[in-house]
Amino acid sequence: MAKIINFPKHDNATAAVESGFVLPLPKAKMPRKKPSIGSTFIKVIWVLVVLLLPLMEWIIALDCVFQFFRMLYYWNTKGVHAGITFSLHFFSYAALICFVALYKPKDF
């Protein structure tokens, strides 16, 4: 069997602080930084995107569907980069959804 050692309720450090031999350290106050222009701009953009997301989601989804069918129509046409255009539209739509779902500003 193992030996169980009970620790005392008051150790030497707390007893010294209570008796007045050692002064407790004052709590350091962290200076609050003023938010930068970039972070404020991103917060404003995030709030606008969150508020307008239901409408924007329909519009961008319809745009992606249109670009998809355009890509299929111009599949073998030289000089028309419909696949790259569709990819850019689709990935921007996915990035917008990820921006709203995964990012949250610190002050909110």
N, C-alpha and C positions, 0 to 999 in steps of 0.2 A: 504494500500500500504506500501511497505517496504521503509525504508530510504536508499538511496545509498550514501555511503561515498567514495569520491575520495581521493586516497592516493597521497601524494606529490611525485613529481618526484625525488627529492633528499632527502634522509633521513639523519639522523645525522651521521651515520657511514660513508657514502660515502663523506659527506662534511668534516668530520674529516680527512679522508685519503687524500682527494684532497688538503686540506689546509696544510698538513704536520704535524699535531699533532700526528697522529698515523702512524707508518711505516707499510706498508703491509708485510706480512710474505713471506719469500722466498719459492719458490716451492721446495718441497723435491724431490730429485732424488733417485729413487729406484735403488739399485745396481742390475745389471743384473746377474742372476745366470748362471753358466756354466751348460749346460745340462748334465745329468748323463749318464752313460754308458747304463743303462737299457732303458732309453727313446730314446737314439740314436739307439739302437738295434731294438726297436719296430718300429721306423720310417723307418729304412732300410727294415725290414721285410714287413711293410705295402706297401712301394713303390714297392718292388719286387712282392708282391701278386697282387697289382693293375695292374701292367704291364703284368703279366702272367695269369691274371684271365680268359680271354677267353679260353685259352688252358687248364688250370687247371679245369675249369668248365666242359668241355666235358669229360675229363679223369675221374674226380671224379664222375660225374653223371653216366657214364658207369659202374664204379666200384660199385656204389650203386644199379644199376639195376642188375648186376651180383650177388651181395650179397643178393638181394631180392629173386631172383629165387633160389639161394642156400638155403636160409632160408625156402622157400616153399618145396624144395626137402627133406631137412633134418628135417622136422617139428617134427616128433615123434621119432627121433633117439636119444638114450641116449648117453651122452658123447660128443655130438656135440652141441655147443652153438651158432648155426647159427643165432638165433634171437637176441642175445646180440651183435654178431659181426655186423649184419646188422644195429642195432640201433646205435652202435658206429660210423660206417661209415656214416650213414645218419646224425647224430647230428654233427659230425665233418664237414660235407659238409655245413650244415646249419650255424654252427658257423663261418666258413670261409666267407660265404656270408654276414652274419651280421657284421663281423669284417671289411669287405671292405665297406659295405653300411653305417654303423652307426658310425664308428670311423674315426676321422680325426685328425692327429697330430696338435699341436698348431702352429707350424711354417709354415704350408702350407696355 
